[in-house]
Amino acid sequence: MLVRNYYYSIQQEKLNDNILVLTDSIKAIPSNKLSWLHAIVKDELVENYESKTSKYAIPKWREKEFIKKYPNATHLDIYPEGYSYFKVNYVIVDGIKIKYRTEKELGDKLKTKFERYSEVPSIELGKEIVKTRNPEKDSIIVFNYVNIDQFRNLISDTVYQRHFFNTFSDDIGIYEFSEYQKVVEEGLKYSDSNKNRETEFQKEIDKYKVEISRLKGNELNNETIFSFLKWVAIIIGILLYPLRILIIMILWSIRIIKTPHNNV
């Protein structure tokens, strides 16, 4: 039984080694970093509209509200570069230039950059800063809303990459351009074939885990082994007891034979 358990243990170790190899292989596959970037910022990407003589760049999360307010607005195509310049206001706070389109957006940015504003509602904060500062005009880059495939094509351009980083580094939580470039490069290497490989490797891992569970189920625990050995010992004892008497009788007979007898 101990040999049997040892065999199962060796098999489990081999399967665990295989799982480690497959896990390392999955880690080596380029991950879908571009989908991650796109998911973080997609609601802040803008749809372009024109109503009468005015043009609007509307964040995706506000599009339904805008259409409700301007039902006759014309939806415009995205710019070839995937972005455009848009006029905004800005204020200087503690030497930092903060661009904004709405008071709420200003408040959100201030709360992100300055901990002292963290408890103040964004709209209230934005209004207060506008009253106490002197907002000036500037322009910002706004990125057109695109699907993930369009995003993949656009971000392969180095100029788009740089503008995207400058605009969304706070949102994605990456503040070093070199680190951001690594994320983009890995994302550009990702393809459907990578996803298929990862799926196949994961299936193999799941199969090995099932086999490990089966082997563990076949192992005998210490209590079972002890109980089995106890009964084996009892049975052997029962079988050996008559044999013990027989051995004693044989030894006694040999002693009698060797004992000298006087002749009558």
C-alpha positions in Angstrom: 0.0 0.0 0.0 2.8 2.4 0.8 4.4 1.5 -2.6 1.0 2.2 -4.2 0.7 5.6 -2.5 4.3 6.4 -3.5 3.5 5.6 -7.1 0.4 7.9 -7.1 2.5 10.6 -5.4 5.1 10.4 -8.2 2.4 10.6 -10.9 1.0 13.7 -9.2 4.4 15.4 -9.1 4.8 14.8 -12.8 1.4 16.3 -13.6 2.1 19.3 -11.4 5.4 19.8 -13.3 3.4 19.7 -16.6 1.0 22.3 -15.2 3.9 24.6 -14.3 5.3 24.3 -17.8 1.9 25.1 -19.4 1.4 28.0 -16.9 4.8 29.5 -17.9 3.8 29.0 -21.6 0.6 31.0 -21.0 2.5 33.8 -19.3 4.8 33.9 -22.3 1.9 34.5 -24.7 1.3 38.2 -25.5 -1.8 39.3 -23.5 -4.6 41.4 -24.9 -3.4 44.6 -23.4 -5.1 46.8 -26.1 -8.5 45.5 -25.1 -7.6 46.4 -21.5 -6.6 50.0 -22.6 -9.7 50.4 -24.7 -12.0 49.2 -22.0 -10.7 51.8 -19.5 -11.0 54.8 -21.8 -13.8 53.9 -24.2 -16.5 55.8 -22.4 -14.3 59.0 -22.5 -13.8 58.7 -26.3 -16.0 61.1 -28.2 -18.6 61.0 -30.9 -18.6 64.0 -33.2 -21.9 65.8 -33.9 -23.0 68.9 -35.7 -26.1 70.9 -34.9 -26.9 73.9 -37.1 -23.6 75.8 -37.1 -22.0 74.2 -34.0 -19.9 71.1 -33.7 -19.7 69.0 -30.6 -17.4 66.4 -29.3 -19.5 64.3 -26.9 -18.0 61.6 -24.6 -19.6 58.3 -25.2 -21.1 58.1 -21.8 -23.0 61.4 -22.5 -24.1 60.5 -26.1 -27.7 59.4 -25.2 -28.3 62.6 -23.1 -27.0 64.7 -26.0 -29.2 63.0 -28.6 -32.2 63.5 -26.4 -31.4 67.2 -26.2 -30.4 67.6 -29.9 -32.4 64.9 -31.8 -31.7 66.6 -35.1 -27.9 66.7 -34.7 -25.9 65.1 -37.4 -23.4 62.4 -36.5 -20.0 63.0 -38.1 -17.4 60.4 -39.2 -14.3 60.0 -37.2 -11.2 61.9 -38.2 -8.6 60.0 -40.2 -6.0 60.4 -37.4 -8.6 59.2 -34.8 -8.5 62.4 -32.9 -9.0 66.2 -33.3 -8.3 69.4 -31.4 -11.1 70.9 -29.4 -11.3 74.3 -27.6 -11.4 74.2 -23.8 -10.7 76.3 -20.8 -7.9 75.8 -18.3 -6.9 77.0 -14.9 -3.6 76.9 -13.0 -3.7 75.2 -9.6 -0.4 75.0 -7.6 1.5 75.5 -10.8 -0.3 72.7 -12.7 -2.2 73.5 -15.9 -5.6 71.7 -15.8 -7.7 71.7 -19.0 -11.4 71.1 -18.8 -14.6 71.3 -20.8 -17.2 71.3 -18.0 -17.1 72.3 -14.3 -17.7 68.7 -13.3 -14.7 67.5 -15.4 -12.6 70.2 -13.7 -13.7 69.0 -10.3 -12.9 65.3 -11.2 -9.4 66.2 -12.3 -8.7 68.3 -9.2 -9.9 65.5 -7.0 -7.5 63.1 -8.8 -4.5 65.4 -8.5 -5.0 66.9 -5.1 -6.0 64.8 -2.1 -7.2 67.9 -0.2 -10.2 68.1 -2.6 -11.1 64.4 -2.3 -14.2 64.9 -0.2 -15.7 67.8 -2.1 -18.4 67.1 -4.8 -17.0 67.5 -8.3 -19.5 70.0 -9.6 -19.3 72.2 -6.4 -15.5 72.1 -6.6 -15.4 73.0 -10.2 -17.7 76.0 -9.8 -15.7 77.3 -6.8 -12.4 77.0 -8.7 -13.8 78.8 -11.8 -15.0 81.7 -9.5 -11.7 82.1 -7.7 -9.4 81.6 -10.7 -9.2 83.2 -14.1 -9.9 80.5 -16.7 -8.2 80.9 -20.0 -8.7 79.4 -23.4 -6.7 76.5 -24.8 -7.2 73.3 -26.9 -7.0 69.7 -26.1 -6.9 66.5 -28.1 -10.1 64.5 -28.1 -10.1 61.0 -29.3 -12.9 59.6 -31.5 -14.9 56.7 -30.3 -13.7 53.6 -32.1 -14.2 49.9 -31.7 -11.4 47.6 -30.6 -10.3 46.7 -34.2 -10.1 50.4 -35.2 -8.3 51.2 -32.0 -5.7 48.5 -32.7 -5.0 50.1 -36.1 -4.8 53.6 -34.8 -2.5 52.9 -31.8 0.0 51.3 -34.1 0.9 54.8 -35.1 3.6 56.4 -32.9 2.0 59.9 -32.9 -1.4 58.5 -31.8 0.4 56.5 -29.1 2.1 59.6 -27.7 -1.1 61.7 -27.7 -3.1 58.8 -26.2 -0.5 58.5 -23.4 -0.5 62.3 -22.7 -4.3 62.3 -22.5 -5.1 59.1 -20.6 -2.0 58.3 -18.4 -4.0 59.2 -15.3 -6.9 57.0 -16.3 -4.8 53.9 -17.1 -2.5 54.4 -14.1 0.7 54.4 -16.1 3.0 57.4 -15.7 6.2 56.3 -17.5 6.0 56.4 -21.3 8.5 53.5 -21.6 6.3 51.3 -19.5 3.3 52.4 -21.5 5.1 51.5 -24.8 5.8 48.0 -23.5 2.0 47.6 -22.9 1.2 48.8 -26.4 3.9 46.6 -28.0 2.7 43.5 -26.2 -0.9 44.3 -27.2 0.0 44.7 -30.8 1.6 41.3 -30.8 -1.6 39.7 -29.6 -3.8 37.9 -32.1 -6.6 35.3 -32.3 -4.0 32.6 -32.6 -2.6 33.6 -29.3 -6.0 33.3 -27.7 -6.5 29.9 -29.3 -3.1 28.7 -27.9 -4.0 30.0 -24.4 -7.3 28.2 -24.6 -5.6 24.9 -25.5 -3.0 25.3 -22.8 -5.8 26.0 -20.2 -7.7 22.9 -21.4 -4.6 20.8 -20.8 -4.1 22.3 -17.3 -7.7 21.5 -16.4 -7.3 17.9 -17.7 -4.2 17.5 -15.5 -6.0 18.9 -12.5 -8.8 16.4 -12.9 -6.3 13.6 -13.2 -4.5 14.8 -10.0 -7.8 14.8 -8.1 -8.5 11.2 -9.3 -5.0 10.0 -8.2 -5.5 11.7 -4.8 -8.8 9.8 -4.5 -7.1 6.5 -5.1 -4.5 7.1 -2.4 -5.1 5.3 0.9 -5.0 7.6 4.0 -3.0 6.7 7.1 -6.1 5.5 9.0 -7.0 3.0 6.3 -3.4 1.7 6.0 -3.2 1.3 9.8 -6.5 -0.5 9.9 -5.5 -2.8 7.1 -2.1 -3.6 8.7 -3.8 -4.3 12.1 -6.1 -6.9 10.5 -3.2 -8.4 8.6 -1.2 -8.7 11.9 -4.2 -10.3 13.6 -4.7 -12.9 10.8 -0.9 -13.6 10.7 -1.0 -14.1 14.5 -3.9 -16.5 14.3 -2.1 -18.5 11.6 1.2 -18.5 13.5 -0.1 -19.6 16.8 -0.7 -23.3 15.8 2.7 -23.2 14.0 4.3 -22.0 17.3 2.9 -25.1 19.1 4.2 -27.3 16.3 7.7 -25.8 16.5 7.7 -26.3 20.3 6.7 -30.0 19.9 9.4 -30.5 17.3 12.0 -29.0 19.5 10.8 -31.1 22.5 11.0 -34.3 20.4 14.5 -33.5 19.3 15.5 -33.0 22.9 14.0 -36.3 23.9 15.8 -38.1 21.1 19.1 -36.6 22.1 18.7 -37.5 25.8 20.6 -40.7 26.6 18.5 -43.7 28.0 19.8 -46.4 30.4 19.5 -50.0 29.2 17.5 -52.3 31.4 
